[in-house]
Amino acid sequence: MQNNVFQGTIPALMTPCSGDGVPNHEALVETGCSLIEAGMRAVVYCGSMGDWPLLTDIQRQEGVRALVDAGVPTVVGTGAQSTRQAAAHAAHAKACGAEGLMVIPRLLSRGTSPAAQRNHFSAVLEAGVDLPAVIYNSPYYGYETKADLFFDLREQHKNLVGFKEFGGAASLTYAAENITTGHPDLTLMVGVDTQVYHGFVNCGAKGAITGVGNALPKETLRYVELCEQAAAGDSEARGYAKELSEALKVLSTYDEGPDLVLYYKALMVLEGHAAFEHQINADDRLSSSQHAFLKQQWEQFRNWWKSWPGAAG
């Protein structure tokens, strides 16, 4: 089973839309193509960054097909209100030529039941046939997949090739110690921007799914590169990676909060991507002080990056 799609840096795409919340798939494709050209391995669509709960299943699948048809390597998020819908997204991903699945736990109903979660994961993995898949682990979903369930599923579904951890440092360490380390055919992915250094250097991660990387692709790719070099023993890279982690701290920490899409769409606009001006829900917006603080931190980072000696690869 090939799992190279997950061994790299993958931005979780947001959904550009009109002022009345209609997805702009042309802008979605343009963004995906631009990020691949910048060096990203693939994109994820549609996860929480893409506001999947606010879109219809048809809108999500139209976005996936548009990306795939444009030649953008695409990992499909399977978050849904029911297992049947999640499996349908997995089947659609397989049918239209996506490269992988990011499998979300069962939500809203029996979410804390291990038996229900096992059946849910199994149904989605089966619907994806042989598409390489990672389980998306997050405490925000109310259920955390542990090693026993992961390997139980893998006995039946060889297309389960990795684990994306959105929890903090302790959760990443658990995943490294109990799931991925010692299994060269499994990939640990860092799922939150604040844990990239810990994930790559201390936990052996081989991939990252990023939010801030949508707006700062060059800088995020350099960060991951430095972390990889540090993990390989490069002391200078370790120092640079820590410096860049610190410089990105405020902007990357937005990835941990409920307003992450609002912040990262605003950051996209600051970076010149006007298609991300609007939200799916028109009344979802940053306060004036939140936006002012974001702009201040963005300007500070940009000024720092210009003079930082580690910026050049």
Secondary structure, DSSP 8 states (H G I E B T S, - for coil): ---GGGSSEEEB----B-TTS-B-HHHHHHHHHHHHHHT-S-EE-SSGGGTGGGS-HHHHHHHHHHHHHTT--EEEE---SSHHHHHHHHHHHHHHT--EEEE----SSSTT-HHHHHHHHHHHHHHTTT--EEEEEBGGGTB---HHHHHHHHHH-TTEEEEEE-S-HHHHHHHIIIIITT-TT-EEEE-SGGGHHIIIIIH---EEEESGGGT-HHHHHHHHHHHHHHHTT-HHHHHHHHHHHHHTHHHHHGGGSTTHHHHHHHHHHHTT-GGGS--SSTT----HHHHHHHHHHHHHHHHHHHH-GGG--
